[in-house]
Amino acid sequence: VTAAEHGEPVEVLDARAARAEIHSPHIVGALHRRPGHDAIVDPGKLVRGLKRVALGRGVRIHEGTRVLLLDHADTGVRVRVSGPDRLGARLPAIRAPRESGSIRARRVVVATSAYSGWFRRLGTWFVPVYDYVLVSEPLRADQLAAIGWAGRQACGDAANLFHYFRLTSDDRILWGGYDAIYQRLGGVGPRYDARPASFERLDEHFRDFLPQLDDLAWTHRWGGAIDTTSNFTVTFGDTMRGRVLYALGYTGLGVAASRWAGGVLRDMLVRPDSDLLKLRFVRGKPWPIPPEPLRSVGVAILQHEYAQADANHGRRSILLRTLEALGIGFDS
């Protein structure tokens, strides 16, 4: 396969070649990006690096501060906030936060991703869903030899309800994905970060994918919310007469896409003639997401339809094909 056909250097591997890379009985083929054209990023290190650079440039970061409300204020915006409680901890979710101060700004950027429900104007554009991950103990030399994976590629399968997996620098396996859990009324918060049923399902899927590692133990597990739009891609916009800008809807791809989106927001602020802002991708909007109870019903229907498509070798139902033709779903 040439780069001209796909826009980047890739190889299509048949089952034999793909299983030579990772020794799983379930692999039937692969799309392989050649070494040197991709990178694996540690999101934690990226965030800490961004924080270090921001502080070095004079940015002030107030961790634990909660935005309560945005108000019009003269020609700008007043940001009403509550700080940490007197013990230095975040306010408990069960206690209503009280305003402890405000900030005035000419313009505000909202970049709180799946945790943007506090700003009700954005609720129509995204749904928060939870994704879960397992990380194993370090693999022994014989376990590594049993699975191949000499290229240490970051991988994901091609299902609609997909898994992603990679080897860490200390030879652990990170295995996550599949479930996308919508909590009642779009709830987010630490109480949803652990879900035993999802961890058990991931474990079962892993044992099936790499049966030669049936004795592998998991040492870490966690979950987190991702923001999903109706067309599963980031959306941009402004509100409050252009004083508040936002980007959200990364659908689990925010480590890379948020970097690009940051450039779009920058241009919305200071480079209004930028070519980036002329892109249909930037100017377009996804279908708005209805309120409850239709929201829960819609999420459940899509999840069911995608599961059925995976069970049917990827063949989509008439309903899915219709929705995607209208601009809703993975292949919209």
C-alpha positions in Angstrom: 0.0 0.0 0.0 1.5 3.3 -1.0 1.4 6.6 1.0 -0.4 8.2 -1.9 -3.4 5.9 -1.4 -3.8 6.6 2.3 -2.1 9.9 2.9 0.5 8.3 5.1 3.0 5.4 5.0 1.1 2.3 6.0 1.2 -1.4 5.3 -1.8 -3.8 5.2 -0.8 -7.1 6.9 -2.6 -10.3 6.3 -3.4 -12.7 9.2 -0.1 -14.5 9.1 2.0 -11.3 9.0 -0.2 -9.6 11.7 0.0 -12.6 14.1 3.8 -12.6 13.6 3.8 -9.2 15.2 1.4 -10.1 18.1 0.7 -13.7 18.8 -3.1 -13.6 19.2 -5.4 -16.2 17.7 -8.0 -13.5 17.1 -6.0 -11.2 14.8 -7.1 -11.5 11.2 -5.2 -8.7 9.7 -3.8 -5.2 10.5 -3.1 -1.8 9.3 0.5 -1.1 10.3 2.1 2.4 10.4 5.8 2.1 9.8 8.2 3.1 12.5 9.2 6.7 12.5 5.7 8.0 11.5 4.0 7.7 14.9 4.7 8.3 18.6 3.5 7.0 21.9 2.8 9.8 24.4 2.5 9.5 28.2 -0.4 11.8 29.0 0.7 12.3 32.6 4.2 13.4 31.6 2.6 15.7 28.9 0.4 17.4 31.5 3.3 17.9 33.9 5.4 19.3 31.1 2.7 21.7 30.0 2.3 22.8 33.6 6.0 23.4 34.0 6.2 25.5 30.8 3.0 27.5 31.7 4.4 28.3 35.1 7.7 29.4 33.5 5.8 31.8 31.4 3.9 33.4 34.3 0.6 31.5 34.1 -1.0 31.2 37.5 -2.8 27.8 38.2 -5.3 27.5 41.0 -5.9 23.8 41.5 -9.1 22.9 43.4 -10.9 26.0 42.3 -14.4 25.4 41.0 -16.1 27.7 38.4 -19.7 28.2 39.5 -21.1 30.7 36.9 -20.1 33.0 34.1 -21.8 36.4 34.0 -21.8 39.3 31.6 -19.7 42.1 33.1 -19.4 45.4 31.2 -17.5 44.4 28.0 -16.2 41.2 29.5 -17.0 38.2 31.6 -17.1 37.7 35.4 -16.1 34.2 36.5 -17.7 33.3 39.8 -15.6 30.7 41.7 -15.4 28.7 44.9 -12.0 27.8 46.3 -10.9 24.7 48.3 -12.4 24.4 51.7 -10.4 25.5 54.8 -8.8 22.1 55.1 -7.3 22.5 51.7 -9.4 19.8 50.1 -11.9 20.0 47.3 -15.5 20.6 48.3 -17.4 17.3 48.6 -19.9 16.7 45.8 -22.7 16.4 48.4 -22.1 19.9 49.7 -23.2 22.8 47.5 -20.2 25.1 46.9 -20.5 28.8 47.9 -18.9 31.6 45.9 -15.6 32.7 47.4 -14.6 35.2 44.8 -14.7 36.2 41.1 -12.4 37.0 38.2 -13.0 39.5 35.5 -11.7 38.8 32.0 -12.3 40.2 28.5 -12.7 36.7 27.2 -12.8 33.2 28.6 -11.9 29.8 27.1 -13.8 26.8 28.5 -11.7 23.6 28.1 -13.1 21.3 30.7 -13.9 18.5 28.3 -16.3 15.9 29.8 -16.5 17.9 33.0 -18.3 20.8 31.2 -21.7 20.1 32.6 -21.4 23.1 35.0 -21.8 25.4 32.0 -25.3 24.5 31.0 -25.1 26.1 27.6 -22.7 23.4 26.5 -24.8 20.5 27.6 -26.6 20.3 24.3 -23.3 19.5 22.5 -21.8 16.6 24.3 -22.4 13.4 26.4 -19.9 12.3 29.0 -19.2 8.5 29.0 -16.8 6.5 31.1 -13.9 4.5 29.8 -11.9 2.0 31.8 -8.4 0.6 31.8 -6.3 -2.2 33.4 -2.6 -2.3 33.8 -0.7 -5.6 34.5 2.3 -6.5 36.6 5.6 -6.4 34.6 5.9 -9.3 32.2 8.7 -11.8 32.6 11.0 -12.6 29.7 9.2 -15.8 28.9 5.8 -14.1 28.9 7.2 -11.4 26.5 8.5 -14.1 24.2 5.2 -15.9 24.2 3.3 -12.9 22.8 5.8 -11.5 20.4 5.2 -7.7 20.2 8.9 -7.0 19.6 7.9 -3.8 17.8 6.2 -2.5 21.0 3.5 -0.9 18.9 0.6 0.9 20.4 -2.5 -1.0 19.1 -6.2 -0.9 18.9 -8.7 -3.3 17.3 -11.1 -2.2 14.6 -14.4 -3.0 16.3 -16.9 -0.2 17.0 -16.7 -1.2 20.7 -12.9 -1.4 20.6 -10.0 -2.2 22.8 -6.7 -0.3 22.9 -3.5 -1.8 24.3 0.2 -1.0 24.6 3.4 -2.1 26.4 4.7 0.4 29.0 8.3 1.2 29.4 8.6 -1.3 32.3 6.9 -4.1 30.3 3.5 -3.9 31.7 0.4 -4.3 29.4 -2.1 -1.5 29.4 -5.5 -2.8 28.2 -8.6 -0.6 28.0 -11.7 0.4 26.1 -14.8 -1.5 25.0 -17.2 -0.1 27.6 -18.5 3.4 27.2 -20.7 3.9 30.2 -23.2 6.7 30.4 -24.0 7.5 34.0 -27.5 8.5 35.0 -28.2 12.2 34.1 -24.7 12.5 32.7 -23.0 12.2 36.1 -19.2 12.6 36.4 -16.9 12.5 39.3 -14.5 10.3 41.3 -17.3 7.9 42.4 -17.5 6.6 38.8 -13.8 6.1 38.3 -14.0 2.4 39.4 -16.5 0.0 37.9 -16.0 -3.6 38.8 -18.2 -4.9 36.0 -16.2 -3.1 33.4 -12.9 -4.3 34.9 -14.2 -7.9 34.9 -15.3 -7.6 31.3 -11.9 -6.2 30.2 -10.1 -9.0 32.0 -12.3 -11.6 30.3 -11.6 -10.1 26.9 -7.9 -10.0 27.5 -7.7 -13.6 28.5 -9.4 -14.5 25.2 -7.2 -12.2 23.2 -3.9 -13.5 24.7 -4.6 -16.9 26.3 -0.9 -17.6 26.8 -1.0 -14.9 29.5 -3.8 -16.5 31.5 -1.9 -16.2 34.8 -1.1 -12.4 34.3 -2.2 -10.3 37.3 -3.5 -6.7 37.2 -1.9 -4.3 39.6 -3.7 -1.0 38.5 -7.2 -0.2 37.2 -9.1 3.1 36.8 -11.6 4.9 34.7 -12.4 8.4 33.5 -14.9 10.4 31.6 -14.6 11.3 27.9 -16.7 13.9 26.1 -18.6 12.6 23.0 -20.5 14.7 20.4 -23.1 13.3 18.0 -20.5 13.0 15.2 -17.7 11.8 17.6 -15.4 14.6 16.8 -14.4 17.8 18.5 -16.6 20.9 18.1 -15.8 24.6 18.5 -17.9 27.5 19.2 -18.6 30.7 21.2 -21.3 32.0 23.4 -22.2 35.1 25.5 -21.8 37.4 22.5 -18.4 35.9 21.5 -16.9 36.5 25.0 -16.7 32.8 25.8 -15.0 30.3 23.5 -15.0 26.5 23.8 -13.8 23.2 22.3 -15.1 19.8 23.4 -16.1 16.4 22.1 -12.7 14.7 21.7 -14.3 11.2 22.1 -11.2 9.7 23.7 -8.7 11.2 21.3 -8.0 14.3 23.3 -4.3 13.7 24.0 -3.5 14.6 20.4 -6.6 16.4 19.2 -6.7 18.9 22.1 -3.2 20.1 21.1 -4.6 21.0 17.6 -7.8 22.4 19.1 -5.7 24.7 21.3 -4.3 26.2 18.1 -7.8 26.7 16.8 -8.9 28.5 20.0 -5.8 30.6 19.9 -6.7 31.8 16.4 -10.3 32.4 17.5 -8.8 34.7 20.1 -6.0 36.5 18.4 -5.9 35.5 14.7 -9.4 35.9 13.3 -8.1 35.7 9.7 -6.4 32.4 10.2 -6.9 29.7 7.5 -7.7 27.2 10.3 -10.9 29.1 11.1 -12.1 28.7 7.5 -12.1 24.9 7.6 -15.5 23.3 7.4 -14.4 21.0 10.2 -14.0 24.0 12.5 -17.0 26.0 11.3 -19.5 23.1 11.3 -21.5 21.9 14.2 -22.7 18.4 15.2 -26.3 17.6 15.7 -27.5 18.8 19.1 -28.1 16.1 21.7 -31.6 16.0 23.2 -32.3 16.4 26.9 -33.3 13.5 29.2 -34.9 11.1 29.0 -34.3 11.0 25.2 -30.6 11.4 25.8 -30.3 8.1 27.8 -32.5 6.3 25.3 -30.4 7.5 22.3 -27.1 6.5 24.0 -28.5 3.0 24.7 -29.8 2.6 21.2 -26.4 3.5 19.6 -24.5 1.2 22.0 -26.8 -1.7 21.1 -26.6 -1.0 17.4 -22.8 -0.9 17.5 -22.6 -4.1 19.5 -24.9 -5.8 16.9 -22.7 -4.5 14.1 -19.6 -6.0 15.7 -21.4 -9.3 16.2 -22.3 -9.2 12.5 -18.8 -8.8 11.2 -19.1 -5.0 11.0 -22.2 -4.9 8.8 -24.3 -2.0 9.9 -28.1 -2.0 10.3 -30.4 0.3 8.3 -30.8 2.4 11.4 -27.0 2.9 11.8 -26.5 3.6 8.1 -29.3 6.2 8.2 -27.9 7.9 11.3 -24.4 8.1 9.9 -25.7 9.5 6.6 -27.4 12.2 8.6 -24.1 13.0 10.5 -24.5 11.0 13.7 -22.1 8.2 14.8 -18.6 6.9 14.0 -18.8 6.9 10.2 -20.6 10.2 9.9 
